[in-house]
Amino acid sequence: MTHLLALKKKYPEISFICVDFLKNALKAGKLLSNDLNLPITFKIGTADNIPLDNESVDYIILRKALHLLDPLGKSVSELHRVLKQGGKIFLIKHIIFPGYPLYYF
């Protein structure tokens, strides 16, 4: 969450929404965000049923979740539905190859 702290410092007006299908992950995230004094709204949901209004977010970050988009077409449609006109989606997948550094793409 340190990257979120850096964003909040640079853009004080920014807000964050975390959507996950695991209640325990949301609970852990909420505890950490409270410890860091980082206001985040947490919601239960899945990529194919996002609990947000149409065109309500500027950026979507999917971190280590690309392989969970099932069904893929429905998930991509949902991501597009909640994204504002001109918004951006960032897909971050971590891959580790033995003997090689960690790659982000």
C-alpha positions as CSV (number, residue, x, y, z in Angstrom):
1,M,0.0,0.0,0.0
2,T,3.0,2.3,0.0
3,H,2.3,3.2,-3.6
4,L,-1.2,4.3,-2.6
5,L,0.3,6.5,0.2
6,A,2.6,8.1,-2.4
7,L,-0.4,8.8,-4.7
8,K,-2.4,10.3,-1.8
9,K,0.5,12.6,-0.9
10,K,0.9,13.8,-4.5
11,Y,-2.9,14.0,-5.1
12,P,-4.7,14.7,-1.8
13,E,-8.1,14.7,-3.5
14,I,-7.7,11.1,-4.7
15,S,-9.9,8.4,-3.4
16,F,-9.5,4.6,-3.5
17,I,-12.0,1.8,-3.8
18,C,-10.9,-1.8,-3.3
19,V,-13.1,-4.6,-4.6
20,D,-12.3,-8.2,-3.8
21,F,-14.3,-11.4,-3.6
22,L,-12.5,-12.6,-0.5
23,K,-13.9,-11.2,2.8
24,N,-10.7,-12.0,4.6
25,A,-8.6,-10.1,2.1
26,L,-10.8,-7.0,2.5
27,K,-10.6,-7.3,6.3
28,A,-6.8,-7.5,6.2
29,G,-6.7,-4.5,3.7
30,K,-9.0,-2.5,6.0
31,L,-6.8,-3.1,9.0
32,L,-3.7,-2.1,7.1
33,S,-5.3,1.0,5.6
34,N,-6.4,2.0,9.1
35,D,-2.9,1.6,10.4
36,L,-1.6,3.7,7.6
37,N,-4.4,6.3,8.0
38,L,-5.2,5.8,4.3
39,P,-9.0,6.1,3.6
40,I,-10.1,3.3,1.3
41,T,-13.6,2.1,0.6
42,F,-13.8,-1.7,0.6
43,K,-16.5,-3.6,-1.3
44,I,-17.2,-7.3,-1.9
45,G,-17.5,-8.1,-5.6
46,T,-16.0,-9.9,-8.6
47,A,-14.7,-8.6,-11.9
48,D,-17.8,-9.9,-13.7
49,N,-20.1,-8.1,-11.2
50,I,-18.5,-4.9,-9.9
51,P,-20.5,-3.2,-7.2
52,L,-19.9,0.3,-8.6
53,D,-22.0,2.8,-10.7
54,N,-21.5,3.2,-14.5
55,E,-18.6,5.4,-15.4
56,S,-17.7,6.0,-11.8
57,V,-13.9,5.5,-11.7
58,D,-11.0,7.1,-13.5
59,Y,-8.5,4.3,-13.1
60,I,-8.7,0.6,-12.5
61,I,-5.7,-1.4,-11.3
62,L,-5.9,-5.2,-11.5
63,R,-2.9,-6.5,-9.6
64,K,-2.2,-10.2,-9.9
65,A,-5.8,-10.8,-11.0
66,L,-5.7,-11.2,-14.7
67,H,-5.9,-15.0,-14.4
68,L,-9.1,-14.6,-12.3
69,L,-11.2,-12.8,-15.0
70,D,-13.7,-15.5,-15.7
71,P,-15.7,-15.3,-17.8
72,L,-13.2,-13.0,-19.6
73,G,-15.7,-11.2,-21.9
74,K,-18.1,-10.4,-19.0
75,S,-15.3,-9.2,-16.8
76,V,-13.9,-6.9,-19.5
77,S,-17.4,-5.5,-20.2
78,E,-17.8,-4.8,-16.4
79,L,-14.4,-3.0,-16.3
80,H,-15.4,-0.9,-19.2
81,R,-18.8,-0.2,-17.7
82,V,-17.5,1.3,-14.5
83,L,-14.6,3.2,-16.2
84,K,-15.2,6.9,-17.0
85,Q,-14.7,8.1,-20.5
86,G,-11.0,8.5,-21.1
87,G,-10.2,6.3,-18.0
88,K,-7.3,3.8,-17.9
89,I,-7.0,0.2,-16.9
90,F,-3.7,-1.1,-15.6
91,L,-3.1,-4.8,-15.6
92,I,-0.2,-5.8,-13.4
93,K,1.0,-9.4,-13.5
94,H,4.0,-10.6,-11.6
95,I,6.0,-13.4,-13.1
96,I,9.2,-14.8,-11.6
97,F,11.6,-16.9,-13.7
98,P,14.3,-18.8,-11.8
99,G,17.5,-16.8,-12.0
100,Y,15.8,-13.7,-13.4
101,P,14.5,-10.5,-11.7
102,L,10.9,-9.9,-11.1
103,Y,9.1,-8.5,-14.2
104,Y,6.1,-6.2,-14.4
105,F,4.0,-5.7,-17.5
